Amino acid sequence: MAAMIEFGCTAGHERRGDPSITVEQKAWAYCPAGATEQHQWTRIDPTAVETLRSSAGNGHPRLVPDQSDERSLTSRPAR
């Protein structure tokens, strides 16, 4: 079973190449623009990378509130 992505980058990066995956707060994080810095991470429902990359997934993961005690790196949208 593949590791699940738990953070998505919502920064307005210009497309720099293939999507990138990195580690944020000890969890996998996905940037659809392929940027290597200046991310704005938002916690998402754990999602397979294949779903994020597929056209059926539209590259738009469902955002969920951050339940961790760690300081958030971005504001959360109202639900």
C-alpha positions in Angstrom: 0.0 0.0 0.0 1.4 3.4 -1.0 1.9 6.2 1.5 -1.0 8.7 1.7 -0.6 12.4 1.1 -1.7 14.5 4.1 -0.8 18.1 3.0 -1.5 20.0 -0.3 0.2 23.2 -1.4 -2.3 26.0 -2.0 0.3 28.6 -3.0 -0.1 30.3 -6.4 3.1 28.9 -7.9 3.7 29.2 -11.6 4.0 25.7 -13.0 7.6 24.6 -12.7 7.4 21.0 -13.9 6.0 17.7 -12.7 4.2 17.7 -9.3 6.5 17.3 -6.3 6.2 15.3 -3.1 8.0 16.2 0.1 7.7 15.8 3.8 5.8 18.4 6.0 5.2 17.9 9.7 6.3 14.2 9.4 3.7 13.5 6.7 3.8 13.4 2.9 2.9 16.7 1.1 2.0 17.3 -2.5 2.6 20.4 -4.7 0.8 20.2 -8.0 3.0 23.0 -9.5 6.3 21.2 -8.7 7.7 24.1 -6.7 10.6 23.4 -4.3 10.0 26.4 -1.9 7.5 29.0 -0.6 4.7 26.5 -0.1 1.5 27.2 1.8 0.5 23.8 3.2 -3.1 22.9 4.0 -4.0 19.6 5.7 -6.1 17.3 3.5 -7.9 14.0 4.0 -5.2 11.3 3.5 -5.3 10.8 -0.3 -3.3 8.5 -2.6 -1.0 10.4 -4.9 -2.5 8.7 -7.9 -5.9 10.3 -7.0 -4.3 13.7 -6.8 -2.6 13.3 -10.1 -5.6 11.9 -11.9 -8.0 14.0 -14.0 -10.9 12.4 -12.2 -9.5 13.8 -8.9 -9.1 17.2 -10.6 -6.0 17.8 -8.5 -8.2 19.4 -5.9 -8.1 17.4 -2.6 -10.8 17.9 0.0 -9.5 20.3 2.7 -10.0 19.4 6.3 -9.2 21.3 9.5 -5.8 20.7 11.0 -6.2 18.7 14.2 -2.6 18.7 15.2 -1.0 20.7 18.0 1.7 22.0 15.6 1.4 25.6 14.4 -0.3 25.8 11.0 1.6 27.2 8.1 -1.5 28.5 6.3 -5.0 29.7 7.2 -7.8 27.2 6.9 -10.9 27.8 4.8 -14.2 28.2 6.6 -16.4 25.1 6.3 
